[in-house]
């Protein structure tokens, strides 16, 4: 095998080292394209600044302590609301998959709610609950719950009937079928829904902090935008992107641990 063939084969692996290299290559590619854009096409510093200026702005925010204050506010809100959204979504998916009548009755309403841009309801939610933690909690839960609910129901309903029939042939109870066949089969679907929900939760918390917060990454982005501080704005956007990337990698690792057969 040539060097490039070996490199390609290495990058295709599902190992931690290969995953790390893929992430680093992706980041390097983005930074190179970003630098080229600011040097050639987008020269207006109000629209885009080079990566170096963004990192300098990030260091200023770190030294001033603003990053820690805003990060704590955002992480506390997401850390409290996201697990609730996941638990509610999984419980709802289990309920809908257990009853065809329930699914047929609630399905159209849930589809309509899922199609509604919850972000547009942010001002109304804040008017009800006021500025602060409560409004952020509710908005993140509303935005993040539906991907988990939908994928949980889909995964549970998609279980191979042959596997269920095989379990029944061994006189397995309904609980045994659920714990040994249905749930393991649905786990990749559920984790995929959680990964999508994590990204939506970050969007939700930023929007909530836009409209009703005195601290947080969204608040900092809004403040930087109002003062045309593009470097600081992009610095906080990068931090949110890092949160999204880390969360995605963590949930991917959880999926590999819970459903190793998916990698075979």
N, C-alpha and C positions, 0 to 999 in steps of 0.2 A: 504493500500500500504506500502511496505517496504521502508527503507531509500534509497536503490539503485534505486528502481522503481520511487520514487519521484524525485531523482536527475536526472535520465534519462529523465523523463517527463519535468523537468525544462529546461534541456539543449536542448531539442527539440523545445522549444518555440522561437518565432521570436521577443522577446523583447530585449531592450537594455541591461538589466542586464544579460540575458542569453547569448547574443552575447559577452559581455565583459568577462564573465566567460569562454566561449569557447576559446576566444583568449588567455586568461591567461593560461589556461590549455595547449593549443598548444605550447605556448612559454616555459612553464615549462618543457614540454616533450622534446622539442628540446634541451634545456639547459642540461637536465639530460643525454640524449643520447650523446651530445657533450662532456660533462665532462667524461663520461665513456669511450668514444673513445680515448680521450687524455690520459687517465690513463691506458688503457690496450692495445689497438691495434696500435694507431698512436702516437708513443713516439718521433718522429722526429719533433722538434720545427720549422723546416723550412716548414713543411707540414701543421701542425695544432697545435694551442696553446689552452690552456684551456680558458673558457669564462672569468675568472677573469683577465687574462692578456690582453684580448681584451678590457674589460671595462677600465682597467688602461690606455691602449693606447688611448682609446677614450677620457678619462679625460685629458690626456696630450695634445691632439689635441685641446680640448675645451679651456684649459688654455692658450695655445699658440695663440689662435685665428684662427688657420688654418681651423677649422671646419666651422667657420662663413664665412670666405672668400670663401672656396670651396662650401659651401652650398648655398651662395648667387648666385654664378655663375651658379650652376646647376639649382636652383629654378627659376631664371630669364629666363633661356633658355627654360626650360620645361613649365613655366607659360605662356610664349609668344607663343610657338609653339603648345602646346597640344590643346588649344581651337580652334586654326585655323584648326588643323587636324580634330577635331570633327565637326566643322561647314562645312568644305569641304566634309567630309564623309557623313553627313546627307543630304546635298544638292545633292551630287552625287547619293545617294540612292533614294531620292525623284525623281530625274530626270529619273533614270533607271526604277523605278517602274511605272512611268507615261506613258511610251512608250515601248511597246513590241519590236518594231523595234529597238529602241535605246538599249534596253537590249540585244537583239540578236546580234547587231552589235558590241557594246562595251564590251559585256560580255567576249568573248574569250581573248581580249587584256588585260582586267583587271585581268583575271585569270592568265595570263602569268606574268603580273607585280607582282601580289600577290605572285607568286611562286618564283620570283627572290629574292635571299638574298640581300636586300637593304644594309645590313651591308657591303657586299663585295664592294659596290660602294662608301664607305666612302672616300677612298683615292682620288678617282676621283672627288667627290663633293668638297673636301677640296682643290684640285688643281684648280678647277674652282673658288671657292668663297674665298679661303684663310683661314687662321687661324682666329678663333674668332666666333662671334655670328651668322653670316649669314650661315655658313656651318652647325652649330649645329641646327639652326632653320629648314633648309631644310631637313636635315637627320631625325629629329624627326617627321616632318610632313609626309614625305614619308613612314616612318615605321609605324606610328600610324593611318594613314588615312584609310587603307584598311579594318581592322576589323569593323570600324564604317560603312563604305560604304556597305559592304556585309550584315551585320546584319540589317541595315536599309531597304535595298531592300527586304531581305528575310521576315522581319516582315511585311512590307506593302503588300507584295504579299500573305502572309499567312493568311490574315484576313478571318474569317469565312464568307462564301458567304451567309449563312442564315441571319447573322446580317445585311449585306449590303442589301439583298432583303427586310428584315423587314423595314429598314430605307426608302427604296424606296417606299414601300407600303404606307408610311405616307407622300409621296411627298417631301422627303428631297432632297435638292439640292446636287450637287457634293461636294461643299465646306462643307456643313453640314455633309455629310457622312464622309468626310475626317477628320473633326475636332472631331466628336462625336463617330465614329466607327473605322475607319481605323487607325488613329494615336494613339488613346489609346490602341488599340490591339497591335500595333507595338512597343509601348514604352518599354516593357520588353526586346524585342530583341535589341533595340537601346542601352539601358543602359548596357546590357550584352556586346555589342560590345565596348562600351566606357570603360568598365572595362578591357577588353582584350587590348584595345588600350593603356590604361594607363601603363600596364605592359610592352608593347612593346616600349612605349615612354621612359621609364626608361632605357631599353636596348639600345635604339638609342642614348640617351644622353651620356651614358657611352662610347659607341663606338666612338661617335664624339669627346669626350674629350680625348680618347686614342690617336687619330690621330692628332687632331689639337686644342689644348687648352693650356692655361697657368694657368688655375684654374678650379676647379670643382671636384666632387667626382671621376669621371673617371680619371682625371689627378692625383689625390691623390692616387688612387689605383695603377695606373701604376708606379708612383714614389716609392710607398712602395714595389711593386713587384721587381723593379730593384735593390733595396737595401736589398732585402730579409727580409723586416720588416713585417712578417706575421701577427703580432698582429694589426698593424695599417691598413694593407690591409683589414683584416676581420672586423675591426671597421667601415670602410667606407662601406663595403658590408652590414653590419648590418643596417647602416643608410639608404641605398637604400632599403633594405628589409622593414624597418619601413615605408618609403615613399610609397612603394607598398601596404603594409597592410592598412595604413590609407586611401589611395585613394580608395582601394577596399571597405572598410567599408563605406566610404562616399557615393560612388555610389550605394552600396546596400541599404543604408538608403533612397537615392533619389528614387530608384526603388520602395521601400515600400510605399513612400509618393505618387508617381505618379500612381502606379498601385497596390492599396491595395487589389484588388480582387485576386491577385496572391497568397496571403498568406492564403486565405480562403480554 
